[in-house]
Each structure stands twice: as C-alpha cells, then as structure tokens.
Amino acid sequence: MPRDKIILECSDCKNRNYFTDKNRRKHPERVEWKKYCPRCNAHRMHKESK
C-alpha cells in the first residue's frame, strides 16, 4: 500500500503529538499542519518527523 504512518511534532517544543498516515505517491514532500499542542497550550505548526 502507498500509505505510510507518519509522526507529527511541534515546531516549537519538538513534542511528538500526532500520529497519522499519508499517501507517499501523491505527496512525497514532508507535510506541515497547524494543530493544537497541549504542551505549548496553543495552536502551532506541526511538521512530519523522521
């Protein structure tokens, strides 16, 4: 299957908050979403980690 599991981490505190999947054939680049970080207590940009 082309869908792989990824981990999203906060760009400020580097806390790994979210686990999701994505289609690597359609989106080979790293994803970046604005999501809520409970450690920062605010909405921050979350990037795909290795």
mmCIF file of the N, C-alpha and C atoms, coordinates in Angstrom:
data_MODEL
# 
_entry.id   MODEL 
# 
loop_
_atom_site.group_PDB 
_atom_site.id 
_atom_site.type_symbol 
_atom_site.label_atom_id 
_atom_site.label_alt_id 
_atom_site.label_comp_id 
_atom_site.label_asym_id 
_atom_site.label_entity_id 
_atom_site.label_seq_id 
_atom_site.pdbx_PDB_ins_code 
_atom_site.Cartn_x 
_atom_site.Cartn_y 
_atom_site.Cartn_z 
_atom_site.occupancy 
_atom_site.B_iso_or_equiv 
_atom_site.pdbx_formal_charge 
_atom_site.auth_seq_id 
_atom_site.auth_comp_id 
_atom_site.auth_asym_id 
_atom_site.auth_atom_id 
_atom_site.pdbx_PDB_model_num 
ATOM 1   N N  . MET A 1 1  ? 0.827  -1.186 0.000  1.00 0.00 ? 1  MET A N  1 
ATOM 2   C CA . MET A 1 1  ? 0.000  0.000  0.000  1.00 0.00 ? 1  MET A CA 1 
ATOM 3   C C  . MET A 1 1  ? 0.870  1.247  0.000  1.00 0.00 ? 1  MET A C  1 
ATOM 4   N N  . PRO A 1 2  ? 0.435  2.302  -0.671 1.00 0.00 ? 2  PRO A N  1 
ATOM 5   C CA . PRO A 1 2  ? 1.238  3.523  -0.716 1.00 0.00 ? 2  PRO A CA 1 
ATOM 6   C C  . PRO A 1 2  ? 1.126  4.379  0.534  1.00 0.00 ? 2  PRO A C  1 
ATOM 7   N N  . ARG A 1 3  ? 0.201  4.073  1.431  1.00 0.00 ? 3  ARG A N  1 
ATOM 8   C CA . ARG A 1 3  ? 0.025  4.896  2.628  1.00 0.00 ? 3  ARG A CA 1 
ATOM 9   C C  . ARG A 1 3  ? 0.997  4.446  3.720  1.00 0.00 ? 3  ARG A C  1 
ATOM 10  N N  . ASP A 1 4  ? 1.709  5.420  4.285  1.00 0.00 ? 4  ASP A N  1 
ATOM 11  C CA . ASP A 1 4  ? 2.669  5.139  5.350  1.00 0.00 ? 4  ASP A CA 1 
ATOM 12  C C  . ASP A 1 4  ? 2.298  5.942  6.588  1.00 0.00 ? 4  ASP A C  1 
ATOM 13  N N  . LYS A 1 5  ? 2.641  5.388  7.745  1.00 0.00 ? 5  LYS A N  1 
ATOM 14  C CA . LYS A 1 5  ? 2.382  6.074  9.004  1.00 0.00 ? 5  LYS A CA 1 
ATOM 15  C C  . LYS A 1 5  ? 3.451  7.134  9.230  1.00 0.00 ? 5  LYS A C  1 
ATOM 16  N N  . ILE A 1 6  ? 3.015  8.292  9.704  1.00 0.00 ? 6  ILE A N  1 
ATOM 17  C CA . ILE A 1 6  ? 3.938  9.383  9.991  1.00 0.00 ? 6  ILE A CA 1 
ATOM 18  C C  . ILE A 1 6  ? 3.656  9.930  11.382 1.00 0.00 ? 6  ILE A C  1 
ATOM 19  N N  . ILE A 1 7  ? 4.639  10.634 11.945 1.00 0.00 ? 7  ILE A N  1 
ATOM 20  C CA . ILE A 1 7  ? 4.518  11.267 13.255 1.00 0.00 ? 7  ILE A CA 1 
ATOM 21  C C  . ILE A 1 7  ? 4.687  12.766 13.051 1.00 0.00 ? 7  ILE A C  1 
ATOM 22  N N  . LEU A 1 8  ? 3.796  13.544 13.657 1.00 0.00 ? 8  LEU A N  1 
ATOM 23  C CA . LEU A 1 8  ? 3.880  14.998 13.583 1.00 0.00 ? 8  LEU A CA 1 
ATOM 24  C C  . LEU A 1 8  ? 4.423  15.533 14.900 1.00 0.00 ? 8  LEU A C  1 
ATOM 25  N N  . GLU A 1 9  ? 5.417  16.421 14.802 1.00 0.00 ? 9  GLU A N  1 
ATOM 26  C CA . GLU A 1 9  ? 5.989  17.009 16.009 1.00 0.00 ? 9  GLU A CA 1 
ATOM 27  C C  . GLU A 1 9  ? 5.871  18.524 15.948 1.00 0.00 ? 9  GLU A C  1 
ATOM 28  N N  . CYS A 1 10 ? 5.727  19.118 17.108 1.00 0.00 ? 10 CYS A N  1 
ATOM 29  C CA . CYS A 1 10 ? 5.581  20.569 17.230 1.00 0.00 ? 10 CYS A CA 1 
ATOM 30  C C  . CYS A 1 10 ? 6.888  21.243 16.813 1.00 0.00 ? 10 CYS A C  1 
ATOM 31  N N  . SER A 1 11 ? 6.774  22.321 16.055 1.00 0.00 ? 11 SER A N  1 
ATOM 32  C CA . SER A 1 11 ? 7.976  23.011 15.591 1.00 0.00 ? 11 SER A CA 1 
ATOM 33  C C  . SER A 1 11 ? 8.627  23.841 16.691 1.00 0.00 ? 11 SER A C  1 
ATOM 34  N N  . ASP A 1 12 ? 7.879  24.167 17.757 1.00 0.00 ? 12 ASP A N  1 
ATOM 35  C CA . ASP A 1 12 ? 8.444  24.965 18.852 1.00 0.00 ? 12 ASP A CA 1 
ATOM 36  C C  . ASP A 1 12 ? 9.076  24.095 19.938 1.00 0.00 ? 12 ASP A C  1 
ATOM 37  N N  . CYS A 1 13 ? 8.281  23.194 20.529 1.00 0.00 ? 13 CYS A N  1 
ATOM 38  C CA . CYS A 1 13 ? 8.783  22.412 21.668 1.00 0.00 ? 13 CYS A CA 1 
ATOM 39  C C  . CYS A 1 13 ? 9.296  21.028 21.267 1.00 0.00 ? 13 CYS A C  1 
ATOM 40  N N  . LYS A 1 14 ? 9.148  20.630 20.010 1.00 0.00 ? 14 LYS A N  1 
ATOM 41  C CA . LYS A 1 14 ? 9.621  19.339 19.476 1.00 0.00 ? 14 LYS A CA 1 
ATOM 42  C C  . LYS A 1 14 ? 8.929  18.138 20.108 1.00 0.00 ? 14 LYS A C  1 
ATOM 43  N N  . ASN A 1 15 ? 7.743  18.345 20.674 1.00 0.00 ? 15 ASN A N  1 
ATOM 44  C CA . ASN A 1 15 ? 6.977  17.258 21.267 1.00 0.00 ? 15 ASN A CA 1 
ATOM 45  C C  . ASN A 1 15 ? 6.221  16.524 20.167 1.00 0.00 ? 15 ASN A C  1 
ATOM 46  N N  . ARG A 1 16 ? 6.283  15.196 20.164 1.00 0.00 ? 16 ARG A N  1 
ATOM 47  C CA . ARG A 1 16 ? 5.583  14.389 19.157 1.00 0.00 ? 16 ARG A CA 1 
ATOM 48  C C  . ARG A 1 16 ? 4.163  14.141 19.630 1.00 0.00 ? 16 ARG A C  1 
ATOM 49  N N  . ASN A 1 17 ? 3.205  14.826 18.999 1.00 0.00 ? 17 ASN A N  1 
ATOM 50  C CA . ASN A 1 17 ? 1.836  14.840 19.473 1.00 0.00 ? 17 ASN A CA 1 
ATOM 51  C C  . ASN A 1 17 ? 0.887  13.966 18.670 1.00 0.00 ? 17 ASN A C  1 
ATOM 52  N N  . TYR A 1 18 ? 1.046  13.921 17.363 1.00 0.00 ? 18 TYR A N  1 
ATOM 53  C CA . TYR A 1 18 ? 0.045  13.294 16.498 1.00 0.00 ? 18 TYR A CA 1 
ATOM 54  C C  . TYR A 1 18 ? 0.650  12.198 15.639 1.00 0.00 ? 18 TYR A C  1 
ATOM 55  N N  . PHE A 1 19 ? -0.144 11.133 15.439 1.00 0.00 ? 19 PHE A N  1 
ATOM 56  C CA . PHE A 1 19 ? 0.216  10.027 14.565 1.00 0.00 ? 19 PHE A CA 1 
ATOM 57  C C  . PHE A 1 19 ? -0.860 9.933  13.498 1.00 0.00 ? 19 PHE A C  1 
ATOM 58  N N  . THR A 1 20 ? -0.453 9.886  12.234 1.00 0.00 ? 20 THR A N  1 
ATOM 59  C CA . THR A 1 20 ? -1.405 9.822  11.133 1.00 0.00 ? 20 THR A CA 1 
ATOM 60  C C  . THR A 1 20 ? -0.748 9.080  9.971  1.00 0.00 ? 20 THR A C  1 
ATOM 61  N N  . ASP A 1 21 ? -1.435 9.041  8.845  1.00 0.00 ? 21 ASP A N  1 
ATOM 62  C CA . ASP A 1 21 ? -0.845 8.415  7.665  1.00 0.00 ? 21 ASP A CA 1 
ATOM 63  C C  . ASP A 1 21 ? -1.036 9.334  6.469  1.00 0.00 ? 21 ASP A C  1 
ATOM 64  N N  . LYS A 1 22 ? -0.236 9.089  5.420  1.00 0.00 ? 22 LYS A N  1 
ATOM 65  C CA . LYS A 1 22 ? -0.327 9.881  4.202  1.00 0.00 ? 22 LYS A CA 1 
ATOM 66  C C  . LYS A 1 22 ? 0.049  9.024  3.012  1.00 0.00 ? 22 LYS A C  1 
ATOM 67  N N  . ASN A 1 23 ? -0.374 9.465  1.856  1.00 0.00 ? 23 ASN A N  1 
ATOM 68  C CA . ASN A 1 23 ? -0.068 8.785  0.610  1.00 0.00 ? 23 ASN A CA 1 
ATOM 69  C C  . ASN A 1 23 ? 1.249  9.333  0.074  1.00 0.00 ? 23 ASN A C  1 
ATOM 70  N N  . ARG A 1 24 ? 2.301  8.519  0.113  1.00 0.00 ? 24 ARG A N  1 
ATOM 71  C CA . ARG A 1 24 ? 3.617  8.995  -0.304 1.00 0.00 ? 24 ARG A CA 1 
ATOM 72  C C  . ARG A 1 24 ? 3.752  9.136  -1.813 1.00 0.00 ? 24 ARG A C  1 
ATOM 73  N N  . ARG A 1 25 ? 2.903  8.474  -2.577 1.00 0.00 ? 25 ARG A N  1 
ATOM 74  C CA . ARG A 1 25 ? 2.952  8.641  -4.033 1.00 0.00 ? 25 ARG A CA 1 
ATOM 75  C C  . ARG A 1 25 ? 2.434  10.012 -4.449 1.00 0.00 ? 25 ARG A C  1 
ATOM 76  N N  . LYS A 1 26 ? 1.371  10.469 -3.817 1.00 0.00 ? 26 LYS A N  1 
ATOM 77  C CA . LYS A 1 26 ? 0.807  11.773 -4.151 1.00 0.00 ? 26 LYS A CA 1 
ATOM 78  C C  . LYS A 1 26 ? 1.556  12.923 -3.505 1.00 0.00 ? 26 LYS A C  1 
ATOM 79  N N  . HIS A 1 27 ? 2.065  12.713 -2.275 1.00 0.00 ? 27 HIS A N  1 
ATOM 80  C CA . HIS A 1 27 ? 2.726  13.776 -1.509 1.00 0.00 ? 27 HIS A CA 1 
ATOM 81  C C  . HIS A 1 27 ? 4.073  13.279 -0.982 1.00 0.00 ? 27 HIS A C  1 
ATOM 82  N N  . PRO A 1 28 ? 5.089  13.259 -1.814 1.00 0.00 ? 28 PRO A N  1 
ATOM 83  C CA . PRO A 1 28 ? 6.401  12.774 -1.341 1.00 0.00 ? 28 PRO A CA 1 
ATOM 84  C C  . PRO A 1 28 ? 7.104  13.755 -0.403 1.00 0.00 ? 28 PRO A C  1 
ATOM 85  N N  . GLU A 1 29 ? 6.733  15.039 -0.422 1.00 0.00 ? 29 GLU A N  1 
ATOM 86  C CA . GLU A 1 29 ? 7.374  16.018 0.447  1.00 0.00 ? 29 GLU A CA 1 
ATOM 87  C C  . GLU A 1 29 ? 6.833  15.873 1.871  1.00 0.00 ? 29 GLU A C  1 
ATOM 88  N N  . ARG A 1 30 ? 7.506  16.504 2.805  1.00 0.00 ? 30 ARG A N  1 
ATOM 89  C CA . ARG A 1 30 ? 7.076  16.432 4.201  1.00 0.00 ? 30 ARG A CA 1 
ATOM 90  C C  . ARG A 1 30 ? 5.872  17.347 4.420  1.00 0.00 ? 30 ARG A C  1 
ATOM 91  N N  . VAL A 1 31 ? 4.915  16.856 5.182  1.00 0.00 ? 31 VAL A N  1 
ATOM 92  C CA . VAL A 1 31 ? 3.703  17.629 5.435  1.00 0.00 ? 31 VAL A CA 1 
ATOM 93  C C  . VAL A 1 31 ? 3.918  18.583 6.600  1.00 0.00 ? 31 VAL A C  1 
ATOM 94  N N  . GLU A 1 32 ? 3.101  19.633 6.639  1.00 0.00 ? 32 GLU A N  1 
ATOM 95  C CA . GLU A 1 32 ? 3.171  20.631 7.687  1.00 0.00 ? 32 GLU A CA 1 
ATOM 96  C C  . GLU A 1 32 ? 1.746  21.116 7.941  1.00 0.00 ? 32 GLU A C  1 
ATOM 97  N N  . TRP A 1 33 ? 1.239  20.900 9.146  1.00 0.00 ? 33 TRP A N  1 
ATOM 98  C CA . TRP A 1 33 ? -0.122 21.273 9.503  1.00 0.00 ? 33 TRP A CA 1 
ATOM 99  C C  . TRP A 1 33 ? -0.117 22.094 10.774 1.00 0.00 ? 33 TRP A C  1 
ATOM 100 N N  . LYS A 1 34 ? -1.093 22.994 10.878 1.00 0.00 ? 34 LYS A N  1 
ATOM 101 C CA . LYS A 1 34 ? -1.259 23.769 12.096 1.00 0.00 ? 34 LYS A CA 1 
ATOM 102 C C  . LYS A 1 34 ? -2.231 23.017 12.995 1.00 0.00 ? 34 LYS A C  1 
ATOM 103 N N  . LYS A 1 35 ? -1.724 22.525 14.136 1.00 0.00 ? 35 LYS A N  1 
ATOM 104 C CA . LYS A 1 35 ? -2.530 21.724 15.048 1.00 0.00 ? 35 LYS A CA 1 
ATOM 105 C C  . LYS A 1 35 ? -2.287 22.189 16.484 1.00 0.00 ? 35 LYS A C  1 
ATOM 106 N N  . TYR A 1 36 ? -3.136 21.727 17.386 1.00 0.00 ? 36 TYR A N  1 
ATOM 107 C CA . TYR A 1 36 ? -3.035 22.113 18.792 1.00 0.00 ? 36 TYR A CA 1 
ATOM 108 C C  . TYR A 1 36 ? -1.941 21.321 19.487 1.00 0.00 ? 36 TYR A C  1 
ATOM 109 N N  . CYS A 1 37 ? -1.091 22.027 20.231 1.00 0.00 ? 37 CYS A N  1 
ATOM 110 C CA . CYS A 1 37 ? -0.040 21.386 21.021 1.00 0.00 ? 37 CYS A CA 1 
ATOM 111 C C  . CYS A 1 37 ? -0.409 21.517 22.492 1.00 0.00 ? 37 CYS A C  1 
ATOM 112 N N  . PRO A 1 38 ? -0.668 20.410 23.189 1.00 0.00 ? 38 PRO A N  1 
ATOM 113 C CA . PRO A 1 38 ? -1.027 20.505 24.605 1.00 0.00 ? 38 PRO A CA 1 
ATOM 114 C C  . PRO A 1 38 ? 0.116  20.976 25.502 1.00 0.00 ? 38 PRO A C  1 
ATOM 115 N N  . ARG A 1 39 ? 1.336  20.752 25.089 1.00 0.00 ? 39 ARG A N  1 
ATOM 116 C CA . ARG A 1 39 ? 2.477  21.187 25.892 1.00 0.00 ? 39 ARG A CA 1 
ATOM 117 C C  . ARG A 1 39 ? 2.661  22.709 25.814 1.00 0.00 ? 39 ARG A C  1 
ATOM 118 N N  . CYS A 1 40 ? 2.483  23.281 24.618 1.00 0.00 ? 40 CYS A N  1 
ATOM 119 C CA . CYS A 1 40 ? 2.573  24.738 24.435 1.00 0.00 ? 40 CYS A CA 1 
ATOM 120 C C  . CYS A 1 40 ? 1.266  25.437 24.797 1.00 0.00 ? 40 CYS A C  1 
ATOM 121 N N  . ASN A 1 41 ? 0.186  24.683 24.841 1.00 0.00 ? 41 ASN A N  1 
ATOM 122 C CA . ASN A 1 41 ? -1.151 25.197 25.131 1.00 0.00 ? 41 ASN A CA 1 
ATOM 123 C C  . ASN A 1 41 ? -1.582 26.225 24.087 1.00 0.00 ? 41 ASN A C  1 
ATOM 124 N N  . ALA A 1 42 ? -1.260 25.939 22.807 1.00 0.00 ? 42 ALA A N  1 
ATOM 125 C CA . ALA A 1 42 ? -1.609 26.838 21.709 1.00 0.00 ? 42 ALA A CA 1 
ATOM 126 C C  . ALA A 1 42 ? -1.563 26.065 20.399 1.00 0.00 ? 42 ALA A C  1 
ATOM 127 N N  . HIS A 1 43 ? -2.092 26.673 19.335 1.00 0.00 ? 43 HIS A N  1 
ATOM 128 C CA . HIS A 1 43 ? -2.013 26.084 18.005 1.00 0.00 ? 43 HIS A CA 1 
ATOM 129 C C  . HIS A 1 43 ? -0.658 26.445 17.403 1.00 0.00 ? 43 HIS A C  1 
ATOM 130 N N  . ARG A 1 44 ? 0.085  25.440 16.998 1.00 0.00 ? 44 ARG A N  1 
ATOM 131 C CA . ARG A 1 44 ? 1.425  25.623 16.432 1.00 0.00 ? 44 ARG A CA 1 
ATOM 132 C C  . ARG A 1 44 ? 1.542  24.796 15.158 1.00 0.00 ? 44 ARG A C  1 
ATOM 133 N N  . MET A 1 45 ? 2.571  25.110 14.366 1.00 0.00 ? 45 MET A N  1 
ATOM 134 C CA . MET A 1 45 ? 2.843  24.318 13.179 1.00 0.00 ? 45 MET A CA 1 
ATOM 135 C C  . MET A 1 45 ? 3.457  22.985 13.595 1.00 0.00 ? 45 MET A C  1 
ATOM 136 N N  . HIS A 1 46 ? 2.956  21.898 13.020 1.00 0.00 ? 46 HIS A N  1 
ATOM 137 C CA . HIS A 1 46 ? 3.482  20.571 13.270 1.00 0.00 ? 46 HIS A CA 1 
ATOM 138 C C  . HIS A 1 46 ? 4.052  20.024 11.970 1.00 0.00 ? 46 HIS A C  1 
ATOM 139 N N  . LYS A 1 47 ? 5.279  19.539 12.031 1.00 0.00 ? 47 LYS A N  1 
ATOM 140 C CA . LYS A 1 47 ? 5.962  19.010 10.856 1.00 0.00 ? 47 LYS A CA 1 
ATOM 141 C C  . LYS A 1 47 ? 6.117  17.507 10.973 1.00 0.00 ? 47 LYS A C  1 
ATOM 142 N N  . GLU A 1 48 ? 6.230  16.886 9.849  1.00 0.00 ? 48 GLU A N  1 
ATOM 143 C CA . GLU A 1 48 ? 6.463  15.440 9.802  1.00 0.00 ? 48 GLU A CA 1 
ATOM 144 C C  . GLU A 1 48 ? 7.889  15.158 10.265 1.00 0.00 ? 48 GLU A C  1 
ATOM 145 N N  . SER A 1 49 ? 8.023  14.266 11.227 1.00 0.00 ? 49 SER A N  1 
ATOM 146 C CA . SER A 1 49 ? 9.362  13.919 11.731 1.00 0.00 ? 49 SER A CA 1 
ATOM 147 C C  . SER A 1 49 ? 9.847  12.625 11.096 1.00 0.00 ? 49 SER A C  1 
ATOM 148 N N  . LYS A 1 50 ? 11.105 12.322 11.304 1.00 0.00 ? 50 LYS A N  1 
ATOM 149 C CA . LYS A 1 50 ? 11.701 11.120 10.715 1.00 0.00 ? 50 LYS A CA 1 
ATOM 150 C C  . LYS A 1 50 ? 11.266 9.874  11.448 1.00 0.00 ? 50 LYS A C  1 
# 
